[in-house]
C-alpha cells in the first residue's frame, strides 16, 4: 500500500478527535486530522463539512479501527465509575442533550444571542438496553426513571 491516508472516524468537535488521535499515536500509529482548524474557528459548520476527520495511513487502518472499537463510549460519573441504569443495572448508558423540540431550541438560541450561556441546558442519560431515560438527580434521589 502507498502512503495515503484513510478516514477511519469523524467527530463533531476537535476535542473528541484529539483524544482519539492521542490514543492512536500512543500505539505508534501516524494520525492526521482534517478540518479541525476550520471547526475550531466556527463550530457551527461542523455538520456541514462532515466534522473533524481522523485519518491514518491505509496500511494502519484496520489496526486503528480495532483500537478505537475497544474504547468505552459509555458515560462515567465524576469519580470515573461507570454509570448504571437504575432500571436494569446495565452499564450501557449514554449522555444526551434534551434540546429536541422547537421550544428548547429557541431557548437555546436566545441564550446564544444574549450571551446568557449556559442558559439552561439539560442533559439526561439513556440506557441502551432498556431505553430508560434518567437524570443525574434520579441516581442520587432514587426517583423512578422514565422508560421510553
DSSP file (Angstrom, degrees, kcal/mol; ACC not computed):
  #  RESIDUE AA STRUCTURE BP1 BP2  ACC     N-H-->O    O-->H-N    N-H-->O    O-->H-N    TCO  KAPPA ALPHA  PHI   PSI    X-CA   Y-CA   Z-CA
    1    1 A X              0   0    0      0, 0.0     2,-0.1     0, 0.0    58,-0.0   0.000 360.0 360.0 360.0 154.8    0.0    0.0    0.0
    2    2 A X        -     0   0    0      1,-0.1     2,-1.0     3,-0.0    57,-0.4  -0.231 360.0 -89.4 -88.5-178.8    1.1    3.5   -0.6
    3    3 A X  S    S+     0   0    0     54,-0.1     2,-0.3    55,-0.1    -1,-0.1  -0.288  77.5 135.8 -88.0  50.0    1.4    6.4    1.9
    4    4 A X        -     0   0    0     -2,-1.0    54,-2.6     1,-0.0     2,-0.3  -0.740  51.8-125.5 -97.6 148.9   -2.2    7.5    1.5
    5    5 A X  E     -A   57   0A   0     -2,-0.3     2,-0.4    52,-0.2    52,-0.2  -0.692  18.7-157.9 -93.0 145.7   -4.4    8.4    4.4
    6    6 A X  E     -A   56   0A   0     50,-3.5    50,-2.2    -2,-0.3     2,-0.5  -0.981  20.4-121.8-123.8 134.4   -7.8    6.8    5.0
    7    7 A X  E     +A   55   0A   0     -2,-0.4    48,-0.2    48,-0.2     3,-0.1  -0.625  34.9 167.9 -74.4 123.4  -10.6    8.4    7.1
    8    8 A X  E     +     0   0A   0     46,-2.8     2,-0.3    -2,-0.5    -1,-0.2   0.575  62.0  10.7-112.4 -14.4  -11.5    6.0    9.9
    9    9 A X  E     -A   54   0A   0     45,-1.1    45,-3.0     2,-0.0     2,-0.4  -0.990  56.3-148.3-159.9 156.6  -13.7    8.2   12.1
   10   10 A X  E     -A   53   0A   0     -2,-0.3     2,-0.3    43,-0.2    43,-0.2  -0.985  14.4-169.1-129.4 141.5  -15.5   11.5   12.1
   11   11 A X  E     -A   52   0A   0     41,-2.2    41,-3.4    -2,-0.4    -2,-0.0  -0.967  25.5-138.1-132.1 146.9  -16.1   13.7   15.2
   12   12 A X  S    S+     0   0    0     -2,-0.3     2,-0.3    39,-0.2    39,-0.1   0.865  90.5  34.6 -70.6 -35.9  -18.3   16.8   15.7
   13   13 A X  S  > S-     0   0    0      1,-0.1     4,-1.4    39,-0.1     3,-0.4  -0.885  76.9-125.5-124.5 153.2  -15.7   18.6   17.8
   14   14 A X  H  > S+     0   0    0     -2,-0.3     4,-2.9     1,-0.2     5,-0.2   0.828 105.0  64.9 -63.4 -34.5  -11.9   18.7   17.7
   15   15 A X  H  > S+     0   0    0      1,-0.2     4,-1.9     2,-0.2    -1,-0.2   0.907 102.4  47.8 -60.1 -42.0  -11.5   17.7   21.3
   16   16 A X  H  > S+     0   0    0     -3,-0.4     4,-1.9     1,-0.2    -1,-0.2   0.933 113.8  47.5 -61.9 -45.3  -13.0   14.3   20.7
   17   17 A X  H  X S+     0   0    0     -4,-1.4     4,-2.6     1,-0.2    -2,-0.2   0.880 108.9  54.1 -64.6 -38.8  -10.7   13.8   17.7
   18   18 A X  H  X S+     0   0    0     -4,-2.9     4,-2.4     2,-0.2    -1,-0.2   0.884 107.1  51.5 -64.6 -38.0   -7.7   15.0   19.6
   19   19 A X  H  X S+     0   0    0     -4,-1.9     4,-1.8    -5,-0.2    -1,-0.2   0.938 113.3  43.8 -63.3 -46.4   -8.3   12.4   22.4
   20   20 A X  H  X S+     0   0    0     -4,-1.9     4,-2.3     2,-0.2    -2,-0.2   0.869 111.4  54.9 -67.8 -35.9   -8.6    9.6   19.9
   21   21 A X  H  X S+     0   0    0     -4,-2.6     4,-2.7     1,-0.2     5,-0.2   0.931 107.7  49.7 -60.9 -45.6   -5.5   10.9   18.0
   22   22 A X  H  X S+     0   0    0     -4,-2.4     4,-1.7     1,-0.2    -1,-0.2   0.885 109.5  51.6 -61.0 -39.4   -3.5   10.7   21.2
   23   23 A X  H  X S+     0   0    0     -4,-1.8     4,-0.7     2,-0.2    -1,-0.2   0.916 112.8  44.7 -64.4 -43.4   -4.6    7.2   21.9
   24   24 A X  H ><>S+     0   0    0     -4,-2.3     5,-2.0     1,-0.2     3,-0.9   0.898 111.3  52.6 -69.7 -39.9   -3.6    6.0   18.4
   25   25 A X  H ><5S+     0   0    0     -4,-2.7     3,-1.8     1,-0.3    -1,-0.2   0.834 100.9  62.1 -64.8 -31.0   -0.3    7.8   18.5
   26   26 A X  H 3<5S+     0   0    0     -4,-1.7    -1,-0.3     1,-0.3    -2,-0.2   0.782 103.8  50.0 -63.7 -25.7    0.4    6.1   21.8
   27   27 A X  T <<5S-     0   0    0     -3,-0.9    -1,-0.3    -4,-0.7    -2,-0.2   0.240 126.6-102.1 -96.0  12.0    0.3    2.8   19.9
   28   28 A X  T < 5S+     0   0    0     -3,-1.8     2,-0.5     1,-0.3    -3,-0.2   0.683  74.4 141.3  82.0  18.4    2.6    4.1   17.2
   29   29 A X      < -     0   0    0     -5,-2.0     2,-0.4    -8,-0.1    -1,-0.3  -0.826  52.5-126.3 -97.7 129.8    0.1    4.9   14.5
   30   30 A X        -     0   0    0     -2,-0.5    27,-0.8    -5,-0.0     2,-0.4  -0.606  34.0-168.6 -75.2 127.9    0.6    8.0   12.4
   31   31 A X  E     -B   56   0A   0     -2,-0.4     2,-0.4    25,-0.2    25,-0.2  -0.923  14.6-169.7-125.9 144.6   -2.6   10.2   12.6
   32   32 A X  E     -B   55   0A   0     23,-2.7    23,-3.0    -2,-0.4     2,-0.5  -0.999  11.2-149.8-131.9 134.1   -3.7   13.2   10.7
   33   33 A X  E     -B   54   0A   0     -2,-0.4     2,-0.4    21,-0.2    21,-0.2  -0.897  12.1-159.3-104.4 133.2   -6.7   15.4   11.5
   34   34 A X  E     +B   53   0A   0     19,-2.3    19,-2.1    -2,-0.5    -2,-0.0  -0.915  69.5   4.9-113.2 138.9   -8.6   17.1    8.6
   35   35 A X  S  > S+     0   0    0     -2,-0.4     4,-1.9    17,-0.2     5,-0.2   0.533  85.0 123.8  71.7  11.0  -10.8   20.2    9.0
   36   36 A X  H  > S+     0   0    0      1,-0.2     4,-2.1     2,-0.2   -22,-0.2   0.867  72.7  50.3 -70.0 -34.7  -10.1   20.6   12.7
   37   37 A X  H  > S+     0   0    0      2,-0.2     4,-1.8     1,-0.2    -1,-0.2   0.890 109.7  51.1 -69.9 -37.9   -8.9   24.2   12.3
   38   38 A X  H  > S+     0   0    0      1,-0.2     4,-2.2     2,-0.2    -2,-0.2   0.927 113.1  45.0 -62.3 -45.3  -12.0   25.2   10.3
   39   39 A X  H  < S+     0   0    0     -4,-1.9    -2,-0.2     1,-0.2    -1,-0.2   0.839 110.0  54.6 -71.2 -33.2  -14.3   23.7   13.0
   40   40 A X  H  < S+     0   0    0     -4,-2.1     3,-0.3     1,-0.2    -1,-0.2   0.860 111.2  47.1 -65.1 -33.9  -12.2   25.4   15.8
   41   41 A X  H  < S+     0   0    0     -4,-1.8     2,-0.3     1,-0.3    -2,-0.2   0.901 135.3   8.3 -72.7 -42.1  -12.8   28.7   14.0
   42   42 A X    ><  -     0   0    0     -4,-2.2     3,-1.8    -5,-0.1    -1,-0.3  -0.755  63.4-174.6-143.2  91.2  -16.5   28.2   13.5
   43   43 A X  G >  S+     0   0    0     -3,-0.3     3,-1.5    -2,-0.3     4,-0.3   0.706  78.4  73.5 -61.9 -20.3  -18.0   25.1   15.3
   44   44 A X  G 3  S+     0   0    0      1,-0.3     4,-0.3     2,-0.1     3,-0.3   0.679  89.8  58.9 -69.7 -15.7  -21.4   25.7   13.6
   45   45 A X  G <> S+     0   0    0     -3,-1.8     4,-2.0     1,-0.2     6,-0.3   0.418  75.5 100.7 -91.2   3.0  -20.1   24.4   10.3
   46   46 A X  H <>>S+     0   0    0     -3,-1.5     5,-3.0     1,-0.2     4,-0.6   0.917  85.1  41.7 -55.6 -49.6  -19.1   21.0   11.7
   47   47 A X  H >45S+     0   0    0     -3,-0.3     3,-0.5    -4,-0.3    -1,-0.2   0.868 111.7  57.1 -66.5 -35.4  -22.2   19.2   10.3
   48   48 A X  H 345S+     0   0    0     -4,-0.3    -1,-0.2     1,-0.2    -2,-0.2   0.850 114.6  35.7 -66.0 -34.7  -22.0   21.0    7.0
   49   49 A X  H 3<5S-     0   0    0     -4,-2.0    -1,-0.2    -3,-0.2    -2,-0.2   0.373 119.9-101.7-102.9   5.5  -18.4   19.9    6.3
   50   50 A X  T <<5 -     0   0    0     -4,-0.6    -3,-0.2    -3,-0.5    -4,-0.1   0.688  58.1 -93.1  88.2  18.0  -18.7   16.4    7.8
   51   51 A X  S   <S-     0   0    0     -5,-3.0     2,-0.5    -6,-0.3   -39,-0.2  -0.090  70.8 -31.3  74.8-173.8  -16.9   17.0   11.1
   52   52 A X  E     -A   11   0A   0    -41,-3.4   -41,-2.2   -16,-0.1     2,-0.5  -0.715  64.5-141.3 -81.8 125.7  -13.3   16.5   12.0
   53   53 A X  E     -AB  10  34A   0    -19,-2.1   -19,-2.3    -2,-0.5     2,-0.7  -0.796   4.6-151.2 -95.3 127.2  -11.9   13.6   10.0
   54   54 A X  E     -AB   9  33A   0    -45,-3.0   -46,-2.8    -2,-0.5   -45,-1.1  -0.870  23.3-174.0 -96.0 116.5   -9.5   11.2   11.8
   55   55 A X  E     +AB   7  32A   0    -23,-3.0   -23,-2.7    -2,-0.7     2,-0.3  -0.896  11.9 177.1-118.9 142.5   -7.1    9.8    9.2
   56   56 A X  E     -AB   6  31A   0    -50,-2.2   -50,-3.5    -2,-0.4   -25,-0.2  -0.882  45.9 -77.2-131.0 165.5   -4.5    7.1    9.4
   57   57 A X  E >>  -A    5   0A   0    -27,-0.8     3,-1.7    -2,-0.3     4,-0.5  -0.378  45.1-118.7 -60.8 143.5   -2.2    5.5    6.8
   58   58 A X  G >4 S+     0   0    0    -54,-2.6     3,-1.0     1,-0.3     4,-0.4   0.837 114.0  57.7 -55.2 -35.8   -4.1    3.0    4.8
   59   59 A X  G 34 S+     0   0    0    -57,-0.4    -1,-0.3     1,-0.2     4,-0.2   0.737 110.7  43.3 -69.0 -21.2   -1.8    0.2    6.0
   60   60 A X  G <> S+     0   0    0     -3,-1.7     4,-2.5     1,-0.1    -1,-0.2   0.367  84.8 100.7-101.9   3.0   -2.7    1.0    9.6
   61   61 A X  H <X S+     0   0    0     -3,-1.0     4,-2.5    -4,-0.5     5,-0.2   0.898  82.0  46.1 -60.3 -46.4   -6.5    1.4    9.1
   62   62 A X  H  > S+     0   0    0     -4,-0.4     4,-2.0     2,-0.2    -1,-0.2   0.916 114.6  47.6 -64.5 -43.5   -7.6   -2.0   10.4
   63   63 A X  H  > S+     0   0    0     -4,-0.2     4,-2.1     1,-0.2    -1,-0.2   0.915 113.3  48.7 -63.4 -43.0   -5.3   -1.8   13.5
   64   64 A X  H  X S+     0   0    0     -4,-2.5     4,-2.5     1,-0.2    -2,-0.2   0.901 110.0  50.8 -65.6 -41.8   -6.6    1.8   14.3
   65   65 A X  H  X S+     0   0    0     -4,-2.5     4,-1.9    -5,-0.2    -1,-0.2   0.878 109.4  51.7 -64.2 -36.6  -10.2    0.8   13.9
   66   66 A X  H  X S+     0   0    0     -4,-2.0     4,-0.9     2,-0.2    -2,-0.2   0.922 109.9  48.9 -64.6 -43.4   -9.7   -2.1   16.2
   67   67 A X  H >< S+     0   0    0     -4,-2.1     3,-0.8     1,-0.2     4,-0.5   0.925 111.7  49.0 -62.0 -45.1   -8.1    0.2   18.8
   68   68 A X  H >< S+     0   0    0     -4,-2.5     3,-1.0     1,-0.2    -1,-0.2   0.850 106.4  56.9 -64.4 -33.6  -11.0    2.7   18.5
   69   69 A X  H 3< S+     0   0    0     -4,-1.9    -1,-0.2     1,-0.2    -2,-0.2   0.727 101.5  57.3 -71.4 -19.9  -13.6   -0.1   18.9
   70   70 A X  T << S+     0   0    0     -4,-0.9     2,-0.4    -3,-0.8    -1,-0.2   0.579  83.1 102.1 -85.9  -8.8  -12.0   -1.1   22.2
   71   71 A X  S <  S-     0   0    0     -3,-1.0     2,-0.3    -4,-0.5    -3,-0.0  -0.616  81.0-117.2 -79.4 130.2  -12.5    2.3   23.8
   72   72 A X        -     0   0    0     -2,-0.4    -2,-0.1     1,-0.1    -1,-0.1  -0.514  27.8-173.6 -69.3 123.8  -15.5    2.5   26.1
   73   73 A X        +     0   0    0     -2,-0.3    -1,-0.1    -4,-0.1     2,-0.1   0.306  48.9 104.2-100.4   7.0  -18.0    5.0   24.7
   74   74 A X  S    S-     0   0    0      1,-0.1    20,-0.2    20,-0.1    18,-0.1  -0.433  76.1 -85.5 -95.9 167.5  -20.4    5.0   27.7
   75   75 A X        -     0   0    0     18,-2.9     8,-1.9    -2,-0.1     2,-0.3  -0.324  36.2-168.8 -76.2 146.0  -20.9    7.5   30.5
   76   76 A X  B     -C   82   0B   0      6,-0.3     6,-0.2    -2,-0.1     2,-0.0  -0.917  19.5-120.0-127.4 157.5  -19.0    7.7   33.7
   77   77 A X    >   -     0   0    0      4,-3.0     3,-1.7    -2,-0.3    -1,-0.0  -0.182  44.1 -83.8 -86.1-174.8  -19.6    9.8   36.9
   78   78 A X  T 3  S+     0   0    0      1,-0.3    -1,-0.1     2,-0.1    -2,-0.0   0.703 128.9  53.5 -65.5 -20.0  -17.4   12.4   38.4
   79   79 A X  T 3  S-     0   0    0      2,-0.1    -1,-0.3     3,-0.0     3,-0.1   0.418 120.6-104.9 -94.1   0.6  -15.3    9.8   40.2
   80   80 A X  S <  S+     0   0    0     -3,-1.7     2,-0.3     1,-0.3    -2,-0.1   0.540  76.5 135.4  88.9   7.2  -14.6    7.8   37.0
   81   81 A X        -     0   0    0      1,-0.1    -4,-3.0    -5,-0.0    -1,-0.3  -0.682  62.2-106.1 -89.6 143.4  -17.0    5.0   37.7
   82   82 A X  B     -C   76   0B   0     -2,-0.3     2,-0.3    -6,-0.2    -6,-0.3  -0.451  34.8-119.2 -69.2 137.2  -19.3    3.7   35.0
   83   83 A X        -     0   0    0     -8,-1.9     2,-0.3     8,-0.2    10,-0.3  -0.592  26.2-150.1 -79.7 135.7  -23.0    4.8   35.4
   84   84 A X        -     0   0    0     -2,-0.3     2,-0.3     8,-0.1     7,-0.2  -0.814  21.7-107.6-106.1 146.6  -25.5    2.0   35.8
   85   85 A X     >  -     0   0    0      5,-2.4     4,-1.8    -2,-0.3    48,-0.0  -0.543  20.1-144.3 -68.6 130.6  -29.1    2.1   34.7
   86   86 A X  T  4 S+     0   0    0     -2,-0.3    -1,-0.1     1,-0.2    -2,-0.0   0.678  97.1  48.2 -71.3 -15.1  -31.4    2.4   37.7
   87   87 A X  T  4 S+     0   0    0      3,-0.1    -1,-0.2    45,-0.0    60,-0.0   0.908 133.4   5.1 -89.8 -49.0  -34.0    0.2   36.0
   88   88 A X  T  4 S-     0   0    0      2,-0.1    -2,-0.2    44,-0.0    -1,-0.0   0.416  89.6-122.4-120.6  -0.9  -32.0   -2.8   34.6
   89   89 A X     <  +     0   0    0     -4,-1.8    -3,-0.1     1,-0.2     2,-0.1   0.670  55.9 156.4  66.0  19.9  -28.5   -2.1   36.1
   90   90 A X        -     0   0    0      1,-0.1    -5,-2.4     2,-0.1    -1,-0.2  -0.444  42.9-146.5 -72.9 150.1  -26.9   -2.1   32.6
   91   91 A X  S    S+     0   0    0     -7,-0.2     2,-1.7     1,-0.1    -8,-0.2   0.424  75.3  99.9 -94.1  -1.7  -23.6   -0.3   32.1
   92   92 A X        +     0   0    0    -18,-0.1    36,-3.5   -10,-0.1    37,-0.4  -0.548  51.4 145.6 -87.7  74.1  -24.5    0.8   28.5
   93   93 A X  E     -D  127   0C   0     -2,-1.7   -18,-2.9   -10,-0.3     2,-0.3  -0.944  28.0-166.8-118.2 130.3  -25.6    4.3   29.4
   94   94 A X  E     -D  126   0C   0     32,-2.4    32,-2.5    -2,-0.4     2,-0.3  -0.884  18.0-127.0-118.4 149.5  -25.1    7.3   27.1
   95   95 A X  E     +D  125   0C   0     -2,-0.3     2,-0.3    30,-0.2    30,-0.2  -0.741  33.2 173.5 -90.5 138.4  -25.4   11.1   27.8
   96   96 A X  E     -D  124   0C   0     28,-2.7    28,-2.4    -2,-0.3     2,-0.2  -0.977  30.3-112.9-143.4 159.1  -27.7   13.1   25.5
   97   97 A X  E     -D  123   0C   0     -2,-0.3    26,-0.2    26,-0.2    24,-0.0  -0.614  14.9-140.7 -89.1 149.5  -29.0   16.7   25.3
   98   98 A X        +     0   0    0     24,-2.3     2,-1.8    -2,-0.2     3,-0.4   0.234  66.7 117.4 -94.9  14.6  -32.6   17.5   25.8
   99   99 A X        +     0   0    0     23,-0.2    -2,-0.1     1,-0.2    -1,-0.1  -0.627  35.3 127.1 -79.8  88.4  -32.7   20.1   23.1
  100  100 A X        +     0   0    0     -2,-1.8     2,-0.2     0, 0.0    -1,-0.2   0.608  53.3  47.6-123.0 -19.9  -35.2   18.1   21.0
  101  101 A X  S  > S-     0   0    0     -3,-0.4     4,-2.1     1,-0.1     5,-0.2  -0.687  87.8 -99.4-121.9 176.7  -38.1   20.4   20.1
  102  102 A X  H  > S+     0   0    0     -2,-0.2     4,-2.9     1,-0.2     5,-0.2   0.877 117.8  55.5 -63.4 -39.0  -38.6   23.9   18.8
  103  103 A X  H  > S+     0   0    0      1,-0.2     4,-2.1     2,-0.2    -1,-0.2   0.928 111.6  41.7 -62.4 -46.9  -39.2   25.4   22.2
  104  104 A X  H  > S+     0   0    0      2,-0.2     4,-1.9     1,-0.2    -1,-0.2   0.864 115.4  51.2 -70.4 -34.7  -36.0   24.1   23.7
  105  105 A X  H  X S+     0   0    0     -4,-2.1     4,-2.4     2,-0.2    -2,-0.2   0.909 109.5  50.5 -66.5 -41.8  -34.0   25.0   20.6
  106  106 A X  H  X S+     0   0    0     -4,-2.9     4,-2.5     2,-0.2    -2,-0.2   0.910 109.6  50.2 -62.2 -43.2  -35.5   28.6   20.6
  107  107 A X  H  X S+     0   0    0     -4,-2.1     4,-1.9     1,-0.2    -1,-0.2   0.884 110.3  51.2 -62.2 -38.4  -34.5   29.0   24.3
  108  108 A X  H  X S+     0   0    0     -4,-1.9     4,-1.9     2,-0.2    -2,-0.2   0.924 110.3  48.4 -63.6 -45.1  -31.0   27.8   23.4
  109  109 A X  H  X S+     0   0    0     -4,-2.4     4,-2.9     1,-0.2    -2,-0.2   0.898 109.1  52.7 -63.6 -41.4  -30.8   30.3   20.6
  110  110 A X  H  X S+     0   0    0     -4,-2.5     4,-2.4     1,-0.2     6,-0.3   0.903 108.2  52.4 -60.1 -40.5  -32.0   33.2   22.8
  111  111 A X  H  <>S+     0   0    0     -4,-1.9     5,-2.5    -5,-0.2     6,-0.5   0.896 111.3  46.0 -61.8 -40.8  -29.2   32.2   25.2
  112  112 A X  H ><5S+     0   0    0     -4,-1.9     3,-1.0     3,-0.2    -2,-0.2   0.938 112.7  49.7 -66.4 -47.2  -26.6   32.4   22.5
  113  113 A X  H 3<5S+     0   0    0     -4,-2.9    -2,-0.2     1,-0.3    -1,-0.2   0.898 117.7  38.8 -61.3 -43.1  -27.9   35.7   21.1
  114  114 A X  T 3<5S-     0   0    0     -4,-2.4    -1,-0.3    -5,-0.2    -2,-0.2   0.347 109.8-118.9 -93.2   7.1  -27.9   37.4   24.5
  115  115 A X  T < 5S+     0   0    0     -3,-1.0    -3,-0.2    -4,-0.3    -4,-0.1   0.827  71.0 134.5  64.8  32.6  -24.8   35.8   25.8
  116  116 A X      < +     0   0    0     -5,-2.5     2,-0.2    -6,-0.3    -4,-0.2   0.073  37.9 173.9-101.6  24.1  -26.5   34.1   28.6
  117  117 A X        +     0   0    0     -6,-0.5    -9,-0.0     1,-0.3     0, 0.0  -0.561  63.6  45.6 -78.3 144.7  -24.9   30.7   28.2
  118  118 A X  S    S+     0   0    0     -2,-0.2    -1,-0.3   -10,-0.0   -10,-0.0   0.267  77.8 163.6 -76.6 118.2  -25.1   28.4   29.8
  119  119 A X  S    S-     0   0    0      1,-0.1    -2,-0.1   -11,-0.1   -11,-0.1   0.994  71.9 -53.8 -65.6 -66.5  -28.8   29.4   29.7
  120  120 A X        +     0   0    0      2,-0.0     2,-0.5   -12,-0.0    -1,-0.1  -0.305  65.3 178.4-175.4  86.1  -30.2   26.1   30.9
  121  121 A X        -     0   0    0    -13,-0.0     2,-0.5   -22,-0.0   -24,-0.0  -0.833  15.5-151.8 -96.7 128.2  -29.1   23.1   29.1
  122  122 A X        -     0   0    0     -2,-0.5   -24,-2.3    13,-0.0     2,-0.4  -0.837   9.5-168.2-102.5 136.1  -30.5   19.8   30.3
  123  123 A X  E     -D   97   0C   0     -2,-0.5    13,-0.4   -26,-0.2     2,-0.3  -0.953   6.7-178.8-120.3 143.4  -28.7   16.6   29.9
  124  124 A X  E     -D   96   0C   0    -28,-2.4   -28,-2.7    -2,-0.4     2,-0.3  -0.871  22.4-122.9-132.2 167.0  -30.1   13.2   30.6
  125  125 A X  E     -DE  95 134C   0      9,-3.6     9,-2.4    -2,-0.3     2,-0.4  -0.843  19.4-161.5-108.8 149.5  -28.8    9.6   30.4
  126  126 A X  E     -DE  94 133C   0    -32,-2.5   -32,-2.4    -2,-0.3     2,-0.4  -0.993  16.2-132.7-135.2 129.0  -30.4    6.9   28.3
  127  127 A X  E  >  -D   93   0C   0      5,-2.6     4,-1.2    -2,-0.4   -34,-0.2  -0.640   7.4-153.8 -78.7 128.9  -29.9    3.2   28.8
  128  128 A X  T  4 S+     0   0    0    -36,-3.5    -1,-0.1    -2,-0.4   -35,-0.1   0.777  91.1  50.5 -72.7 -26.3  -29.1    1.4   25.6
  129  129 A X  T  4 S+     0   0    0    -37,-0.4    -1,-0.1     1,-0.1   -36,-0.1   0.965 128.8  12.3 -78.9 -55.6  -30.5   -1.9   26.9
  130  130 A X  T  4 S-     0   0    0      2,-0.1    18,-0.2   -40,-0.0    -2,-0.2   0.402  94.4-123.4-107.7   2.4  -34.0   -1.0   28.3
  131  131 A X     <  +     0   0    0     -4,-1.2    17,-1.7     1,-0.2     2,-0.3   0.711  52.7 160.4  64.2  23.9  -34.3    2.6   26.8
  132  132 A X  E     - F   0 147C   0     15,-0.2    -5,-2.6    16,-0.1     2,-0.4  -0.602  28.7-150.0 -77.0 133.5  -34.8    4.1   30.2
  133  133 A X  E     +EF 126 146C   0     13,-4.0    13,-2.2    -2,-0.3     2,-0.3  -0.892  27.2 157.0-104.2 135.1  -34.2    7.9   30.4
  134  134 A X  E     -E  125   0C   0     -9,-2.4    -9,-3.6    -2,-0.4     2,-0.2  -0.985  30.7-129.7-152.8 159.6  -32.9    9.3   33.7
  135  135 A X     >  -     0   0    0     -2,-0.3     4,-1.0   -11,-0.2     3,-0.3  -0.568  34.6-104.3-105.4 172.0  -31.1   12.3   35.1
  136  136 A X  H  > S+     0   0    0    -13,-0.4     4,-1.1     1,-0.2     3,-0.4   0.857 122.2  57.3 -63.1 -34.7  -28.1   12.5   37.4
  137  137 A X  H  > S+     0   0    0      1,-0.2     4,-2.4     2,-0.2     6,-0.2   0.844  97.7  61.3 -65.5 -33.9  -30.5   13.6   40.2
  138  138 A X  H  >>S+     0   0    0     -3,-0.3     4,-1.0     1,-0.2     5,-0.6   0.848 101.5  53.9 -60.8 -33.5  -32.5   10.4   39.7
  139  139 A X  H  <5S+     0   0    0     -4,-1.0    -1,-0.2    -3,-0.4    -2,-0.2   0.860 114.8  38.5 -69.2 -35.1  -29.4    8.4   40.6
  140  140 A X  H  <5S+     0   0    0     -4,-1.1    -2,-0.2    -3,-0.2    -1,-0.2   0.769 122.4  39.7 -88.7 -26.3  -29.0   10.2   43.9
  141  141 A X  H  <5S-     0   0    0     -4,-2.4    -2,-0.2    -5,-0.1    -3,-0.2   0.446  99.5-127.3-103.3  -0.6  -32.6   10.6   45.0
  142  142 A X  T  <5 +     0   0    0     -4,-1.0    -3,-0.2    -5,-0.2    -4,-0.1   0.820  48.9 163.7  58.0  34.4  -33.8    7.1   43.9
  143  143 A X      < -     0   0    0     -5,-0.6     2,-0.4    -6,-0.2    -1,-0.2  -0.441  47.8 -95.2 -75.6 157.4  -36.7    8.6   41.8
  144  144 A X        -     0   0    0     -2,-0.1    -1,-0.1     1,-0.1   -57,-0.0  -0.608  42.1-132.1 -77.5 130.6  -38.3    6.3   39.3
  145  145 A X        -     0   0    0     -2,-0.4     2,-0.5     1,-0.1   -11,-0.2  -0.279  18.4-108.4 -77.7 166.1  -36.8    6.8   35.8
  146  146 A X  E     -F  133   0C   0    -13,-2.2   -13,-4.0    -2,-0.0     2,-0.5  -0.853  25.9-152.1 -98.7 124.4  -38.9    7.2   32.6
  147  147 A X  E      F  132   0C   0     -2,-0.5   -15,-0.2   -15,-0.3   -16,-0.1  -0.830 360.0 360.0 -96.3 131.2  -38.9    4.2   30.2
  148  148 A X              0   0    0    -17,-1.7   -16,-0.1    -2,-0.5   -17,-0.1   0.423 360.0 360.0-103.3 360.0  -39.4    5.1   26.5
